[in-house]
Amino acid sequence: MAPTQLHVTCPCGERLAVTSGMAGESVPCRCGRKLAVPPLSELRRRAGADAYVTNAVEAVRKKLNRGELPAGPGCILCGSPAHSTVACRVVCERAFAGRESEDGGSFLAFLMLGGLSFLRRKRPGGSGEVHGRDTDVELPLRLCDSCRSNAGNLRRPRALRRLIAAVPDYQRVLDEYPEAELQFVGVWDGNMDSAAG
Protein backbone atom coordinates (compact mmCIF):
# COMPACT_ATOMS: atom_id res chain seq x y z
CA MET A 1 0.00 0.00 0.00
CA ALA A 2 1.47 3.33 -1.03
CA PRO A 3 1.81 5.90 1.72
CA THR A 4 -0.56 8.87 1.63
CA GLN A 5 1.03 11.83 -0.13
CA LEU A 6 1.05 14.83 2.21
CA HIS A 7 1.35 18.42 0.98
CA VAL A 8 1.05 22.04 2.05
CA THR A 9 0.32 24.87 -0.37
CA CYS A 10 2.00 28.25 -0.21
CA PRO A 11 0.02 31.43 -1.01
CA CYS A 12 2.35 31.79 -4.02
CA GLY A 13 0.80 28.60 -5.42
CA GLU A 14 3.76 26.30 -4.79
CA ARG A 15 2.72 22.87 -3.50
CA LEU A 16 5.30 21.40 -1.14
CA ALA A 17 5.52 17.72 -0.26
CA VAL A 18 5.93 17.11 3.46
CA THR A 19 6.41 14.02 5.60
CA SER A 20 4.45 13.02 8.69
CA GLY A 21 7.52 13.91 10.76
CA MET A 22 7.24 17.55 9.65
CA ALA A 23 3.77 17.98 11.20
CA GLY A 24 3.71 20.98 13.54
CA GLU A 25 6.92 22.44 12.12
CA SER A 26 7.50 25.03 9.42
CA VAL A 27 9.02 24.53 6.00
CA PRO A 28 10.56 27.08 3.65
CA CYS A 29 9.06 27.77 0.24
CA ARG A 30 11.14 28.80 -2.77
CA CYS A 31 9.45 32.22 -2.62
CA GLY A 32 11.00 32.81 0.81
CA ARG A 33 7.90 32.35 2.96
CA LYS A 34 7.89 29.97 5.91
CA LEU A 35 4.85 27.69 5.86
CA ALA A 36 3.38 26.18 9.01
CA VAL A 37 2.77 22.46 8.58
CA PRO A 38 -0.53 21.52 10.27
CA PRO A 39 -0.93 18.57 12.64
CA LEU A 40 -0.70 15.13 11.06
CA SER A 41 -4.43 14.46 11.43
CA GLU A 42 -5.18 17.60 9.39
CA LEU A 43 -2.57 16.72 6.74
CA ARG A 44 -4.09 13.24 6.38
CA ARG A 45 -7.64 14.63 6.18
CA ARG A 46 -6.59 17.11 3.45
CA ALA A 47 -5.04 14.20 1.52
CA GLY A 48 -8.36 12.32 1.62
CA ALA A 49 -7.24 9.76 4.19
CA ASP A 50 -8.59 8.98 7.64
CA ALA A 51 -7.41 11.61 10.09
CA TYR A 52 -6.07 8.88 12.34
CA VAL A 53 -4.32 5.74 11.15
CA THR A 54 -6.21 2.61 12.10
CA ASN A 55 -5.47 -1.05 11.75
CA ALA A 56 -6.68 -2.93 8.68
CA VAL A 57 -9.80 -4.30 10.41
CA GLU A 58 -10.93 -0.85 11.57
CA ALA A 59 -10.22 0.62 8.13
CA VAL A 60 -12.39 -2.06 6.48
CA ARG A 61 -15.16 -1.57 9.05
CA LYS A 62 -15.21 2.17 8.35
CA LYS A 63 -15.43 1.60 4.60
CA LEU A 64 -18.18 -1.00 5.03
CA ASN A 65 -20.16 1.41 7.23
CA ARG A 66 -19.76 4.22 4.69
CA GLY A 67 -20.90 1.89 1.88
CA GLU A 68 -17.52 2.05 0.12
CA LEU A 69 -17.04 -1.74 0.27
CA PRO A 70 -17.61 -3.90 -1.54
CA ALA A 71 -16.66 -1.48 -4.29
CA GLY A 72 -19.09 -1.38 -7.20
CA PRO A 73 -21.82 -3.81 -8.18
CA GLY A 74 -19.52 -6.08 -10.21
CA CYS A 75 -17.87 -9.40 -9.51
CA ILE A 76 -14.66 -9.03 -7.50
CA LEU A 77 -12.86 -11.45 -9.82
CA CYS A 78 -13.93 -10.49 -13.35
CA GLY A 79 -16.00 -7.30 -13.08
CA SER A 80 -19.11 -8.86 -14.69
CA PRO A 81 -22.50 -8.13 -13.08
CA ALA A 82 -22.58 -9.91 -9.72
CA HIS A 83 -25.62 -11.99 -8.85
CA SER A 84 -24.44 -13.35 -5.48
CA THR A 85 -22.77 -12.06 -2.37
CA VAL A 86 -20.63 -14.44 -0.37
CA ALA A 87 -20.16 -13.46 3.26
CA CYS A 88 -17.18 -14.69 5.22
CA ARG A 89 -15.91 -13.86 8.67
CA VAL A 90 -12.25 -13.24 9.35
CA VAL A 91 -11.46 -14.08 12.97
CA CYS A 92 -8.24 -12.18 13.54
CA GLU A 93 -7.68 -12.77 17.25
CA ARG A 94 -9.50 -13.97 20.33
CA ALA A 95 -9.23 -12.84 23.92
CA PHE A 96 -7.96 -15.48 26.33
CA ALA A 97 -7.92 -15.80 30.07
CA GLY A 98 -4.91 -16.82 32.11
CA ARG A 99 -5.56 -19.53 34.66
CA GLU A 100 -4.26 -20.14 38.11
CA SER A 101 -1.85 -23.02 38.43
CA GLU A 102 0.70 -24.18 40.89
CA ASP A 103 4.30 -23.47 40.16
CA GLY A 104 6.22 -26.77 40.00
CA GLY A 105 8.94 -25.18 42.11
CA SER A 106 6.54 -24.77 45.06
CA PHE A 107 6.46 -28.49 45.79
CA LEU A 108 10.25 -28.79 45.66
CA ALA A 109 10.63 -25.78 47.97
CA PHE A 110 8.09 -27.32 50.35
CA LEU A 111 10.15 -30.49 50.59
CA MET A 112 13.47 -28.67 51.01
CA LEU A 113 12.33 -25.99 53.44
CA GLY A 114 10.04 -28.11 55.57
CA GLY A 115 6.77 -26.58 54.46
CA LEU A 116 7.66 -22.88 54.80
CA SER A 117 6.65 -22.27 51.21
CA PHE A 118 3.43 -24.22 51.39
CA LEU A 119 1.52 -21.18 50.14
CA ARG A 120 0.30 -21.37 46.57
CA ARG A 121 2.24 -19.32 44.09
CA LYS A 122 0.83 -18.11 40.81
CA ARG A 123 2.63 -18.00 37.52
CA PRO A 124 2.70 -14.61 35.78
CA GLY A 125 -0.51 -14.17 33.81
CA GLY A 126 -2.18 -16.93 35.78
CA SER A 127 -4.53 -14.59 37.62
CA GLY A 128 -7.59 -15.32 35.52
CA GLU A 129 -7.18 -11.96 33.77
CA VAL A 130 -8.42 -11.58 30.20
CA HIS A 131 -5.67 -10.85 27.68
CA GLY A 132 -6.12 -9.49 24.17
CA ARG A 133 -9.48 -8.84 22.57
CA ASP A 134 -11.89 -10.44 20.15
CA THR A 135 -11.20 -9.03 16.70
CA ASP A 136 -13.17 -10.18 13.70
CA VAL A 137 -14.87 -8.68 10.68
CA GLU A 138 -17.48 -9.98 8.25
CA LEU A 139 -16.61 -9.38 4.61
CA PRO A 140 -19.08 -9.30 1.70
CA LEU A 141 -17.67 -10.63 -1.60
CA ARG A 142 -19.72 -10.06 -4.77
CA LEU A 143 -19.47 -12.77 -7.43
CA CYS A 144 -20.99 -13.46 -10.83
CA ASP A 145 -22.50 -16.90 -11.42
CA SER A 146 -19.51 -18.12 -13.42
CA CYS A 147 -16.89 -17.09 -10.84
CA ARG A 148 -19.04 -18.41 -7.99
CA SER A 149 -19.22 -21.85 -9.62
CA ASN A 150 -15.45 -21.80 -10.25
CA ALA A 151 -14.52 -20.54 -6.77
CA GLY A 152 -14.41 -24.02 -5.27
CA ASN A 153 -15.90 -25.13 -1.98
CA LEU A 154 -16.58 -21.87 -0.17
CA ARG A 155 -16.57 -23.66 3.17
CA ARG A 156 -12.85 -24.24 2.75
CA PRO A 157 -10.56 -21.47 4.02
CA ARG A 158 -8.29 -21.79 0.96
CA ALA A 159 -11.16 -20.87 -1.39
CA LEU A 160 -12.18 -17.94 0.82
CA ARG A 161 -8.57 -16.74 1.03
CA ARG A 162 -8.37 -16.60 -2.79
CA LEU A 163 -11.54 -14.51 -2.95
CA ILE A 164 -10.43 -12.15 -0.19
CA ALA A 165 -7.09 -11.62 -1.95
CA ALA A 166 -9.00 -10.11 -4.91
CA VAL A 167 -10.02 -7.08 -2.79
CA PRO A 168 -6.96 -5.04 -1.73
CA ASP A 169 -8.59 -3.62 1.42
CA TYR A 170 -9.55 -7.15 2.52
CA GLN A 171 -6.10 -8.53 1.67
CA ARG A 172 -4.57 -5.97 4.06
CA VAL A 173 -6.55 -7.61 6.88
CA LEU A 174 -4.92 -10.96 6.04
CA ASP A 175 -1.52 -9.29 5.71
CA GLU A 176 -1.91 -7.83 9.20
CA TYR A 177 -3.34 -11.08 10.64
CA PRO A 178 -1.72 -13.92 8.65
CA GLU A 179 -2.94 -16.56 11.12
CA ALA A 180 -6.58 -15.39 10.91
CA GLU A 181 -9.29 -18.04 10.80
CA LEU A 182 -11.64 -17.76 7.81
CA GLN A 183 -15.25 -18.84 8.24
CA PHE A 184 -17.96 -19.16 5.59
CA VAL A 185 -21.12 -17.31 6.70
CA GLY A 186 -23.48 -17.65 3.75
CA VAL A 187 -24.42 -16.75 0.20
CA TRP A 188 -27.13 -14.30 -0.80
CA ASP A 189 -28.46 -14.42 -4.33
CA GLY A 190 -29.42 -11.10 -5.84
CA ASN A 191 -29.01 -7.73 -4.14
CA MET A 192 -27.04 -7.93 -0.90
CA ASP A 193 -28.90 -4.95 0.57
CA SER A 194 -32.32 -6.58 0.15
CA ALA A 195 -31.01 -9.86 1.60
CA ALA A 196 -29.74 -8.10 4.71
CA GLY A 197 -33.06 -6.32 5.37
Sequence and secondary structure as in RCSB ss.txt:
>XXXX:A:sequence
MAPTQLHVTCPCGERLAVTSGMAGESVPCRCGRKLAVPPLSELRRRAGADAYVTNAVEAVRKKLNRGELPAGPGC
ILCGSPAHSTVACRVVCERAFAGRESEDGGSFLAFLMLGGLSFLRRKRPGGSGEVHGRDTDVELPLRLCDSCRSN
AGNLRRPRALRRLIAAVPDYQRVLDEYPEAELQFVGVWDGNMDSAAG
>XXXX:A:secstr
     EEEE TTS EEEE GGGTTSEEE TTS EEE   HHHHHHHTTS SS   HHHHHHHHHHTT SS SSB 
TTT SB  EEEEEEEEEE  EE    B HHHHHHHHHHTTTT S  B TT SS EES  EEEEEEEEE HHHHHH
S  TTSHHHHHHHHHTSHHHHHHHHH TT EEEEEEEEES HHHHH 
